[in-house]
């Protein structure tokens, strides 16, 4: 398996790669993880229109 190929840990179907970040020694470092599974027969299924979860401590400013 290539490092760029991500699969669902539950059903093994290919999923997209999601880039998250964590802080190490004061620097934000990218971490590539498997994205949500869109296989309707999988226990870890996430509908296609679901929004990604916001990062803690990070706010999105809303324009009024």
Backbone as ProteinMPNN parsed JSONL, in Angstrom:
{"seq_chain_A": "XXXXXXXXXXXXXXXXXXXXXXXXXXXXXXXXXXXXXXXXXXXXXXXXXXXXXXXXXXXXXXXX", "coords_chain_A": {"N_chain_A": [[0.846, -1.181, 0.0], [0.584, 2.166, -0.876], [1.839, 5.213, 0.573], [0.188, 7.332, 0.02], [-2.288, 6.275, -0.375], [-5.288, 6.012, 1.206], [-7.43, 4.219, 3.363], [-10.658, 3.202, 4.614], [-10.819, 2.455, 8.048], [-12.709, 0.649, 8.962], [-14.23, -0.68, 6.861], [-12.438, -0.921, 4.76], [-12.591, 0.312, 2.276], [-11.432, 2.609, -0.264], [-10.69, 5.959, 0.713], [-10.788, 9.572, 0.777], [-7.905, 11.68, 1.364], [-7.31, 13.551, 4.254], [-6.057, 16.569, 5.484], [-4.829, 17.367, 8.527], [-3.727, 19.197, 11.44], [-1.177, 19.493, 13.954], [0.402, 20.76, 16.883], [3.828, 20.899, 17.371], [6.592, 21.349, 19.302], [6.126, 24.11, 19.207], [5.504, 24.615, 16.571], [3.223, 24.375, 13.864], [2.381, 21.34, 12.465], [1.711, 19.46, 9.545], [-0.574, 16.694, 9.255], [-1.44, 13.817, 7.614], [-4.42, 12.138, 7.257], [-6.894, 9.469, 7.073], [-9.923, 10.304, 5.394], [-13.521, 10.84, 5.848], [-15.718, 7.983, 5.523], [-17.611, 7.14, 2.702], [-19.166, 5.027, 2.037], [-22.24, 3.572, 1.952], [-22.874, 1.139, 3.17], [-21.165, 0.799, 5.256], [-20.216, 0.864, 8.745], [-19.028, 3.178, 9.656], [-20.02, 5.171, 8.086], [-20.438, 8.364, 6.562], [-22.631, 10.816, 5.536], [-22.516, 12.345, 2.266], [-22.863, 15.176, 2.229], [-21.948, 16.159, 4.627], [-20.407, 18.496, 6.833], [-16.977, 19.243, 7.578], [-15.569, 18.85, 10.852], [-15.034, 21.603, 13.013], [-11.908, 22.987, 14.079], [-10.785, 22.919, 17.475], [-10.691, 25.933, 19.346], [-10.448, 27.528, 17.216], [-12.071, 29.975, 15.463], [-14.691, 30.857, 13.216], [-15.25, 33.753, 11.546], [-18.286, 35.414, 11.223], [-19.984, 37.203, 8.753], [-22.076, 40.007, 9.047]], "CA_chain_A": [[0.0, 0.0, 0.0], [1.322, 3.408, -0.987], [1.536, 6.122, 1.682], [-0.853, 8.267, -0.392], [-3.559, 5.554, -0.422], [-5.941, 5.932, 2.503], [-8.601, 3.355, 3.357], [-11.501, 3.242, 5.801], [-10.368, 1.427, 8.987], [-13.786, -0.296, 9.247], [-14.607, -1.524, 5.723], [-11.321, -1.084, 3.841], [-12.808, 1.017, 1.023], [-10.588, 3.8, -0.395], [-11.275, 7.236, 1.125], [-9.922, 10.707, 0.475], [-6.936, 12.042, 2.386], [-7.626, 14.804, 4.92], [-4.884, 17.129, 6.146], [-5.077, 18.01, 9.82], [-2.47, 19.731, 11.95], [-0.958, 19.502, 15.399], [1.518, 21.615, 17.248], [4.987, 20.2, 17.914], [7.681, 22.287, 19.605], [5.725, 25.459, 18.838], [5.284, 24.725, 15.128], [2.114, 23.571, 13.368], [2.872, 20.302, 11.561], [0.602, 18.771, 8.875], [-0.726, 15.254, 9.451], [-2.377, 13.294, 6.628], [-5.22, 11.075, 7.849], [-8.009, 9.073, 6.209], [-11.131, 11.115, 5.499], [-14.732, 10.093, 6.186], [-16.116, 6.92, 4.607], [-18.875, 7.443, 2.033], [-19.777, 3.749, 1.665], [-23.472, 3.482, 2.751], [-22.957, -0.132, 3.879], [-20.135, 0.805, 6.308], [-20.638, 1.373, 10.061], [-18.437, 4.507, 9.833], [-20.537, 5.975, 6.973], [-20.761, 9.773, 6.76], [-23.282, 11.29, 4.316], [-21.664, 13.191, 1.429], [-23.009, 16.601, 2.484], [-21.537, 16.52, 5.983], [-19.323, 19.467, 6.94], [-15.914, 18.82, 8.48], [-15.617, 19.39, 12.202], [-14.153, 22.749, 13.225], [-10.824, 22.754, 15.022], [-10.992, 23.625, 18.738], [-9.943, 27.175, 19.522], [-10.416, 28.277, 15.974], [-13.424, 30.458, 15.191], [-14.96, 31.372, 11.886], [-15.976, 35.012, 11.701], [-19.482, 35.507, 10.393], [-20.263, 38.572, 8.32], [-23.483, 40.358, 9.273]], "C_chain_A": [[0.886, 1.237, 0.0], [0.927, 4.336, 0.159], [0.436, 7.113, 1.319], [-2.228, 7.602, -0.472], [-4.129, 5.408, 0.981], [-7.172, 5.049, 2.364], [-9.364, 3.516, 4.663], [-11.026, 2.147, 6.758], [-11.431, 0.368, 9.28], [-14.031, -1.242, 8.079], [-13.49, -1.721, 4.702], [-11.495, -0.423, 2.485], [-11.88, 2.233, 0.943], [-11.359, 5.057, 0.022], [-10.296, 8.348, 0.773], [-8.978, 10.984, 1.639], [-7.298, 13.417, 2.937], [-6.364, 15.282, 5.633], [-5.342, 17.823, 7.414], [-3.743, 18.565, 10.298], [-2.396, 19.567, 13.449], [0.311, 20.299, 15.681], [2.615, 20.788, 17.906], [6.112, 21.209, 18.084], [7.385, 23.7, 19.091], [5.464, 25.678, 17.366], [4.115, 23.846, 14.732], [2.633, 22.633, 12.288], [1.677, 19.626, 10.893], [0.627, 17.276, 9.15], [-1.788, 14.791, 8.464], [-3.081, 12.091, 7.231], [-6.32, 10.658, 6.872], [-9.224, 9.966, 6.46], [-12.325, 10.258, 5.856], [-15.07, 9.061, 5.112], [-17.483, 7.26, 4.018], [-19.539, 6.174, 1.503], [-21.027, 3.555, 2.532], [-23.612, 2.179, 3.525], [-21.975, -0.225, 5.05], [-20.703, 1.368, 7.611], [-20.14, 2.803, 10.287], [-18.907, 5.476, 8.747], [-20.867, 7.402, 7.406], [-21.421, 10.247, 5.47], [-22.405, 12.297, 3.573], [-21.743, 14.671, 1.731], [-22.549, 17.049, 3.857], [-20.372, 17.502, 5.955], [-18.244, 18.928, 7.854], [-16.036, 19.514, 9.825], [-14.629, 20.542, 12.323], [-13.073, 22.396, 14.243], [-11.096, 23.517, 16.31], [-10.118, 24.882, 18.809], [-9.882, 28.014, 18.276], [-11.839, 28.686, 15.629], [-13.517, 30.967, 13.763], [-15.769, 32.643, 12.061], [-17.132, 35.062, 10.719], [-19.71, 36.968, 10.031], [-21.749, 38.842, 8.479], [-24.019, 41.18, 8.143]], "O_chain_A": [[1.826, 1.336, 0.788], [-0.194, 4.258, 0.663], [-0.192, 7.683, 2.211], [-3.234, 8.294, -0.621], [-3.529, 4.761, 1.84], [-7.88, 5.123, 1.36], [-8.802, 3.913, 5.684], [-10.844, 1.008, 6.327], [-11.103, -0.702, 9.791], [-14.044, -2.46, 8.258], [-13.589, -2.609, 3.856], [-10.635, -0.577, 1.618], [-11.57, 2.833, 1.973], [-12.543, 5.194, -0.285], [-9.122, 8.094, 0.504], [-9.235, 10.565, 2.767], [-7.564, 14.344, 2.171], [-5.686, 14.502, 6.303], [-6.146, 18.754, 7.372], [-2.731, 18.41, 9.615], [-3.418, 19.508, 14.133], [1.167, 20.475, 14.814], [2.369, 20.067, 18.873], [6.534, 21.847, 17.119], [8.277, 24.395, 18.604], [5.226, 26.809, 16.943], [4.004, 22.709, 15.192], [3.247, 23.071, 11.316], [0.724, 19.253, 11.577], [1.691, 16.666, 9.263], [-2.907, 15.304, 8.467], [-2.435, 11.138, 7.666], [-6.644, 11.404, 5.948], [-9.511, 10.336, 7.599], [-12.17, 9.07, 6.14], [-14.747, 9.244, 3.938], [-18.405, 7.625, 4.748], [-20.385, 6.245, 0.612], [-20.895, 3.388, 3.744], [-24.407, 2.118, 4.463], [-21.96, -1.23, 5.76], [-21.567, 2.245, 7.588], [-20.763, 3.56, 11.03], [-18.26, 6.497, 8.513], [-21.479, 7.631, 8.449], [-20.831, 10.098, 4.399], [-21.633, 13.024, 4.199], [-20.761, 15.379, 1.508], [-22.742, 18.21, 4.22], [-19.455, 17.359, 5.147], [-18.552, 18.224, 8.815], [-16.544, 20.632, 9.918], [-13.517, 20.469, 11.799], [-13.302, 21.601, 15.154], [-11.586, 24.645, 16.261], [-8.963, 24.88, 18.384], [-9.314, 29.106, 18.287], [-12.719, 27.833, 15.514], [-12.539, 31.444, 13.188], [-16.847, 32.622, 12.654], [-16.968, 34.787, 9.53], [-19.64, 37.854, 10.883], [-22.583, 38.021, 8.098], [-25.187, 41.567, 8.161]]}, "name": "protein", "num_of_chains": 1, "seq": "XXXXXXXXXXXXXXXXXXXXXXXXXXXXXXXXXXXXXXXXXXXXXXXXXXXXXXXXXXXXXXXX"}
